[in-house]
Amino acid sequence: MRLRLRQSVGFVDLVASLAGGAVVVWVVWWLAESPMQYIGDNAQLPAVQRSHQWTDVLLSNLPVVYVVIAVVGSIAFTVYQTRFA
């Protein structure tokens, strides 16, 4: 027999995670824009250029990372709050 679930808490948790992730992505992009532009223009060593490319890939895919974290966390919370008597 299944106990009563609090689904509204799960939805609020998911929306709050997505909103928090959006704020973090915006702040990171805002802070990283100028240094990334400077390094992209002035990098001469191959190791620095490679590092810049990988950091650019990470920054470009940061929203996807936060969506995956929010969805997996929501699924984990739903599984956690599901109880069988």
VMD Tcl script that builds the backbone (N, CA, C; Angstrom):
set m [mol new atoms 255]
animate dup $m
set s [atomselect $m all]
$s set {name element resname resid chain x y z} {
  {N N MET 1 A 0.845 -1.176 0.000}
  {CA C MET 1 A 0.000 0.000 0.000}
  {C C MET 1 A 0.897 1.249 0.000}
  {N N ARG 2 A 0.561 2.151 -0.803}
  {CA C ARG 2 A 1.373 3.347 -0.975}
  {C C ARG 2 A 0.860 4.475 -0.085}
  {N N LEU 3 A 1.782 5.169 0.537}
  {CA C LEU 3 A 1.401 6.329 1.330}
  {C C LEU 3 A 1.153 7.518 0.418}
  {N N ARG 4 A 0.498 8.526 0.956}
  {CA C ARG 4 A 0.173 9.713 0.167}
  {C C ARG 4 A 1.446 10.499 -0.166}
  {N N LEU 5 A 1.589 10.881 -1.420}
  {CA C LEU 5 A 2.771 11.632 -1.858}
  {C C LEU 5 A 2.467 13.125 -1.878}
  {N N ARG 6 A 3.517 13.895 -1.682}
  {CA C ARG 6 A 3.394 15.353 -1.765}
  {C C ARG 6 A 3.986 15.805 -3.097}
  {N N GLN 7 A 3.218 15.638 -4.184}
  {CA C GLN 7 A 3.752 15.939 -5.505}
  {C C GLN 7 A 4.042 17.429 -5.699}
  {N N SER 8 A 3.271 18.293 -5.046}
  {CA C SER 8 A 3.501 19.726 -5.229}
  {C C SER 8 A 4.889 20.122 -4.726}
  {N N VAL 9 A 5.386 19.451 -3.700}
  {CA C VAL 9 A 6.737 19.747 -3.202}
  {C C VAL 9 A 7.765 19.386 -4.270}
  {N N GLY 10 A 7.553 18.269 -4.968}
  {CA C GLY 10 A 8.461 17.878 -6.035}
  {C C GLY 10 A 8.478 18.874 -7.174}
  {N N PHE 11 A 7.292 19.388 -7.555}
  {CA C PHE 11 A 7.230 20.377 -8.632}
  {C C PHE 11 A 7.899 21.685 -8.225}
  {N N VAL 12 A 7.662 22.116 -7.004}
  {CA C VAL 12 A 8.296 23.343 -6.517}
  {C C VAL 12 A 9.810 23.162 -6.467}
  {N N ASP 13 A 10.251 21.980 -6.033}
  {CA C ASP 13 A 11.690 21.696 -5.984}
  {C C ASP 13 A 12.304 21.750 -7.377}
  {N N LEU 14 A 11.636 21.170 -8.363}
  {CA C LEU 14 A 12.147 21.192 -9.736}
  {C C LEU 14 A 12.206 22.614 -10.281}
  {N N VAL 15 A 11.144 23.377 -10.090}
  {CA C VAL 15 A 11.110 24.757 -10.599}
  {C C VAL 15 A 12.154 25.618 -9.883}
  {N N ALA 16 A 12.303 25.417 -8.574}
  {CA C ALA 16 A 13.304 26.188 -7.832}
  {C C ALA 16 A 14.718 25.826 -8.291}
  {N N SER 17 A 14.945 24.543 -8.573}
  {CA C SER 17 A 16.263 24.131 -9.073}
  {C C SER 17 A 16.552 24.751 -10.430}
  {N N LEU 18 A 15.562 24.754 -11.308}
  {CA C LEU 18 A 15.756 25.359 -12.633}
  {C C LEU 18 A 15.973 26.866 -12.534}
  {N N ALA 19 A 15.226 27.525 -11.653}
  {CA C ALA 19 A 15.391 28.978 -11.485}
  {C C ALA 19 A 16.759 29.296 -10.880}
  {N N GLY 20 A 17.166 28.533 -9.886}
  {CA C GLY 20 A 18.493 28.744 -9.295}
  {C C GLY 20 A 19.597 28.486 -10.294}
  {N N GLY 21 A 19.434 27.445 -11.110}
  {CA C GLY 21 A 20.422 27.154 -12.153}
  {C C GLY 21 A 20.501 28.265 -13.183}
  {N N ALA 22 A 19.352 28.842 -13.530}
  {CA C ALA 22 A 19.340 29.942 -14.506}
  {C C ALA 22 A 20.098 31.154 -13.962}
  {N N VAL 23 A 19.914 31.440 -12.685}
  {CA C VAL 23 A 20.624 32.574 -12.075}
  {C C VAL 23 A 22.130 32.304 -12.050}
  {N N VAL 24 A 22.517 31.086 -11.676}
  {CA C VAL 24 A 23.940 30.744 -11.622}
  {C C VAL 24 A 24.569 30.814 -13.011}
  {N N VAL 25 A 23.867 30.287 -14.029}
  {CA C VAL 25 A 24.387 30.341 -15.402}
  {C C VAL 25 A 24.562 31.786 -15.845}
  {N N TRP 26 A 23.580 32.638 -15.559}
  {CA C TRP 26 A 23.676 34.039 -15.955}
  {C C TRP 26 A 24.869 34.721 -15.270}
  {N N VAL 27 A 25.064 34.478 -13.973}
  {CA C VAL 27 A 26.175 35.097 -13.241}
  {C C VAL 27 A 27.520 34.597 -13.778}
  {N N VAL 28 A 27.620 33.287 -14.019}
  {CA C VAL 28 A 28.880 32.734 -14.535}
  {C C VAL 28 A 29.189 33.303 -15.911}
  {N N TRP 29 A 28.183 33.357 -16.788}
  {CA C TRP 29 A 28.416 33.934 -18.118}
  {C C TRP 29 A 28.811 35.401 -18.013}
  {N N TRP 30 A 28.188 36.147 -17.121}
  {CA C TRP 30 A 28.475 37.570 -16.962}
  {C C TRP 30 A 29.908 37.771 -16.451}
  {N N LEU 31 A 30.317 36.923 -15.505}
  {CA C LEU 31 A 31.674 37.059 -14.956}
  {C C LEU 31 A 32.750 36.539 -15.908}
  {N N ALA 32 A 32.435 35.540 -16.726}
  {CA C ALA 32 A 33.445 34.903 -17.576}
  {C C ALA 32 A 33.586 35.540 -18.949}
  {N N GLU 33 A 32.688 36.423 -19.311}
  {CA C GLU 33 A 32.710 36.977 -20.666}
  {C C GLU 33 A 33.994 37.742 -20.973}
  {N N SER 34 A 34.378 38.651 -20.124}
  {CA C SER 34 A 35.563 39.472 -20.374}
  {C C SER 34 A 36.861 38.659 -20.319}
  {N N PRO 35 A 37.087 37.828 -19.282}
  {CA C PRO 35 A 38.325 37.036 -19.271}
  {C C PRO 35 A 38.418 36.051 -20.432}
  {N N MET 36 A 37.298 35.447 -20.814}
  {CA C MET 36 A 37.329 34.501 -21.926}
  {C C MET 36 A 37.667 35.208 -23.237}
  {N N GLN 37 A 37.139 36.410 -23.421}
  {CA C GLN 37 A 37.449 37.183 -24.623}
  {C C GLN 37 A 38.931 37.551 -24.653}
  {N N TYR 38 A 39.471 37.968 -23.508}
  {CA C TYR 38 A 40.879 38.347 -23.423}
  {C C TYR 38 A 41.789 37.149 -23.714}
  {N N ILE 39 A 41.487 36.020 -23.100}
  {CA C ILE 39 A 42.317 34.824 -23.312}
  {C C ILE 39 A 42.191 34.339 -24.749}
  {N N GLY 40 A 40.986 34.397 -25.306}
  {CA C GLY 40 A 40.811 33.974 -26.696}
  {C C GLY 40 A 41.604 34.819 -27.671}
  {N N ASP 41 A 41.731 36.096 -27.378}
  {CA C ASP 41 A 42.475 36.990 -28.271}
  {C C ASP 41 A 43.995 36.889 -28.084}
  {N N ASN 42 A 44.459 36.569 -26.880}
  {CA C ASN 42 A 45.883 36.657 -26.576}
  {C C ASN 42 A 46.575 35.321 -26.322}
  {N N ALA 43 A 45.868 34.218 -26.392}
  {CA C ALA 43 A 46.495 32.919 -26.107}
  {C C ALA 43 A 47.439 32.533 -27.237}
  {N N GLN 44 A 48.691 32.207 -26.860}
  {CA C GLN 44 A 49.684 31.813 -27.854}
  {C C GLN 44 A 50.168 30.383 -27.653}
  {N N LEU 45 A 50.216 29.926 -26.440}
  {CA C LEU 45 A 50.663 28.566 -26.166}
  {C C LEU 45 A 49.554 27.567 -26.503}
  {N N PRO 46 A 49.914 26.429 -27.081}
  {CA C PRO 46 A 48.891 25.430 -27.425}
  {C C PRO 46 A 48.110 24.920 -26.212}
  {N N ALA 47 A 48.781 24.787 -25.072}
  {CA C ALA 47 A 48.093 24.305 -23.870}
  {C C ALA 47 A 47.038 25.316 -23.403}
  {N N VAL 48 A 47.351 26.597 -23.509}
  {CA C VAL 48 A 46.402 27.638 -23.114}
  {C C VAL 48 A 45.234 27.677 -24.093}
  {N N GLN 49 A 45.507 27.542 -25.384}
  {CA C GLN 49 A 44.434 27.523 -26.386}
  {C C GLN 49 A 43.508 26.331 -26.172}
  {N N ARG 50 A 44.096 25.166 -25.880}
  {CA C ARG 50 A 43.297 23.966 -25.635}
  {C C ARG 50 A 42.444 24.129 -24.376}
  {N N SER 51 A 43.028 24.688 -23.333}
  {CA C SER 51 A 42.298 24.944 -22.095}
  {C C SER 51 A 41.153 25.926 -22.324}
  {N N HIS 52 A 41.410 26.944 -23.130}
  {CA C HIS 52 A 40.374 27.921 -23.457}
  {C C HIS 52 A 39.225 27.263 -24.221}
  {N N GLN 53 A 39.551 26.376 -25.150}
  {CA C GLN 53 A 38.508 25.679 -25.906}
  {C C GLN 53 A 37.644 24.810 -24.991}
  {N N TRP 54 A 38.276 24.070 -24.075}
  {CA C TRP 54 A 37.512 23.221 -23.164}
  {C C TRP 54 A 36.651 24.056 -22.214}
  {N N THR 55 A 37.168 25.167 -21.746}
  {CA C THR 55 A 36.387 26.042 -20.872}
  {C C THR 55 A 35.217 26.646 -21.639}
  {N N ASP 56 A 35.433 26.986 -22.891}
  {CA C ASP 56 A 34.349 27.511 -23.719}
  {C C ASP 56 A 33.257 26.461 -23.940}
  {N N VAL 57 A 33.658 25.208 -24.147}
  {CA C VAL 57 A 32.674 24.130 -24.291}
  {C C VAL 57 A 31.858 23.974 -23.011}
  {N N LEU 58 A 32.539 24.028 -21.865}
  {CA C LEU 58 A 31.837 23.908 -20.592}
  {C C LEU 58 A 30.856 25.063 -20.386}
  {N N LEU 59 A 31.302 26.280 -20.645}
  {CA C LEU 59 A 30.427 27.432 -20.463}
  {C C LEU 59 A 29.251 27.411 -21.437}
  {N N SER 60 A 29.479 26.923 -22.638}
  {CA C SER 60 A 28.397 26.851 -23.624}
  {C C SER 60 A 27.348 25.813 -23.233}
  {N N ASN 61 A 27.765 24.730 -22.594}
  {CA C ASN 61 A 26.852 23.654 -22.228}
  {C C ASN 61 A 26.406 23.708 -20.774}
  {N N LEU 62 A 26.710 24.773 -20.073}
  {CA C LEU 62 A 26.343 24.897 -18.672}
  {C C LEU 62 A 24.831 24.822 -18.432}
  {N N PRO 63 A 23.982 25.433 -19.259}
  {CA C PRO 63 A 22.539 25.282 -19.032}
  {C C PRO 63 A 22.076 23.826 -19.127}
  {N N VAL 64 A 22.648 23.079 -20.044}
  {CA C VAL 64 A 22.278 21.668 -20.184}
  {C C VAL 64 A 22.680 20.892 -18.927}
  {N N VAL 65 A 23.843 21.205 -18.389}
  {CA C VAL 65 A 24.310 20.535 -17.171}
  {C C VAL 65 A 23.344 20.812 -16.022}
  {N N TYR 66 A 22.907 22.056 -15.868}
  {CA C TYR 66 A 21.989 22.383 -14.782}
  {C C TYR 66 A 20.613 21.758 -14.984}
  {N N VAL 67 A 20.134 21.658 -16.208}
  {CA C VAL 67 A 18.849 20.994 -16.454}
  {C C VAL 67 A 18.948 19.515 -16.096}
  {N N VAL 68 A 20.038 18.867 -16.479}
  {CA C VAL 68 A 20.220 17.449 -16.144}
  {C C VAL 68 A 20.288 17.271 -14.632}
  {N N ILE 69 A 21.026 18.133 -13.935}
  {CA C ILE 69 A 21.115 18.043 -12.476}
  {C C ILE 69 A 19.738 18.223 -11.847}
  {N N ALA 70 A 18.947 19.190 -12.326}
  {CA C ALA 70 A 17.619 19.438 -11.759}
  {C C ALA 70 A 16.685 18.259 -12.006}
  {N N VAL 71 A 16.708 17.696 -13.199}
  {CA C VAL 71 A 15.812 16.576 -13.514}
  {C C VAL 71 A 16.203 15.331 -12.730}
  {N N VAL 72 A 17.479 15.018 -12.668}
  {CA C VAL 72 A 17.918 13.845 -11.908}
  {C C VAL 72 A 17.625 14.039 -10.419}
  {N N GLY 73 A 17.820 15.233 -9.914}
  {CA C GLY 73 A 17.478 15.508 -8.518}
  {C C GLY 73 A 15.989 15.379 -8.256}
  {N N SER 74 A 15.173 15.819 -9.197}
  {CA C SER 74 A 13.720 15.677 -9.050}
  {C C SER 74 A 13.304 14.212 -9.057}
  {N N ILE 75 A 13.904 13.429 -9.938}
  {CA C ILE 75 A 13.606 11.988 -9.977}
  {C C ILE 75 A 14.048 11.334 -8.680}
  {N N ALA 76 A 15.224 11.684 -8.189}
  {CA C ALA 76 A 15.711 11.108 -6.932}
  {C C ALA 76 A 14.805 11.489 -5.764}
  {N N PHE 77 A 14.325 12.728 -5.740}
  {CA C PHE 77 A 13.424 13.162 -4.670}
  {C C PHE 77 A 12.097 12.422 -4.747}
  {N N THR 78 A 11.594 12.198 -5.954}
  {CA C THR 78 A 10.345 11.457 -6.121}
  {C C THR 78 A 10.493 10.019 -5.653}
  {N N VAL 79 A 11.607 9.401 -5.989}
  {CA C VAL 79 A 11.850 8.035 -5.526}
  {C C VAL 79 A 11.998 8.012 -4.012}
  {N N TYR 80 A 12.663 9.000 -3.456}
  {CA C TYR 80 A 12.841 9.061 -1.999}
  {C C TYR 80 A 11.514 9.203 -1.272}
  {N N GLN 81 A 10.626 10.033 -1.774}
  {CA C GLN 81 A 9.377 10.277 -1.056}
  {C C GLN 81 A 8.339 9.180 -1.337}
  {N N THR 82 A 8.605 8.273 -2.252}
  {CA C THR 82 A 7.705 7.148 -2.480}
  {C C THR 82 A 8.009 6.089 -1.426}
  {N N ARG 83 A 6.998 5.763 -0.648}
  {CA C ARG 83 A 7.180 4.779 0.421}
  {C C ARG 83 A 6.120 3.710 0.308}
  {N N PHE 84 A 6.503 2.496 0.542}
  {CA C PHE 84 A 5.561 1.381 0.550}
  {C C PHE 84 A 5.374 0.910 1.993}
  {N N ALA 85 A 4.139 0.669 2.374}
  {CA C ALA 85 A 3.857 0.201 3.739}
  {C C ALA 85 A 3.806 -1.317 3.781}
}
mol reanalyze $m
mol bondsrecalc $m
mol representation Tube
mol addrep $m
